[in-house]
Amino acid sequence: MRKRARAAVARSAAGDRSLAVLVGGLLLVAGTLVALLSYGVFGAGRSARPLLDPLIIEALRAQALAARLVAIGAGLALAVLGVVWAARSVRPEPRPDLHLTGLPDTRIVIDSTAAADAIGHQAAALPGVGRARARLVGPEQRPALRITLWLADDADVRAVLAALEREVLAQARESLELDALPVAVRLELDAVTPPPRVA
């Protein structure tokens, strides 16, 4: 349950971190091997020779056009992978539509924005809450809810959170047919308009 609840708090960056660690590890190993080679760890004669074997260099010279095409193709592939990785990292977080079980020949789909707006309106009606905003995030199979509450100055935070769970979240889980709905609640102090100053 703790892993599911993390989806409500923030977008997961586990995939990006794993890929960055893998690429960084490969580059570190390659750099270490080149440094050891240059310091003569693999033999003094080997450190004085070119990094590539002379037979490989001769083969590349004999097939210069093919070697250039392979190098260009590898460079383009790395550039495309980098752009895809960057685009995947900055893409908007998915907003899942919810599918309810209806009649056997009926499919009921609730729009993510509509469900989040309904939850936000219910939360805004709670005592002590000035306004509220909700957002559904994550995959369709395991949606999560992020809700921001702007509280009045005299609001009892514990009572507001208890009412939110009892009157809003429990009803949302039931009406949306969700066994579990991880929720992250952010509390803000509602801006209070200062009284006019009399000169």
C-alpha angles and dihedrals in degrees: 000000000000092000091051091049091056088066089066095051101051144346113275115250096178094114093049092047093049092050092047091050091048094050092043091049092051092049091047092051092047092048092047092051092050091048092049090048092052092049091055099248090138092047136304093252093051093054091056094052124081117273092245120059114254090240090058091048091051091049090051091049091050091051099034096150093049091047091052092048091050091049092049091047092049091048092050091047091052091047092051091047090051093050092047091049092049092046091049091050096052100036116119117269114259117260106207123219112218123235116208127197109247131157117332092262096036130085119196117199122185115201114238093231093049092051092047092047091051091051091046093051091050092049092048089058093060117109111265094021117112097185139341140202126197133189132186115217139172134046123331092247094053111023122180131200129226115192130181119200123195106207130205119242094256097043119132102227095201092050092047092052092046091050090047091055095041102041106025114022097040090050091046092053091048097046094043091046094236122152091200131015113183109216133196114194121200117194123207132175110247113239110255119209107232116235115259114267115235116216 
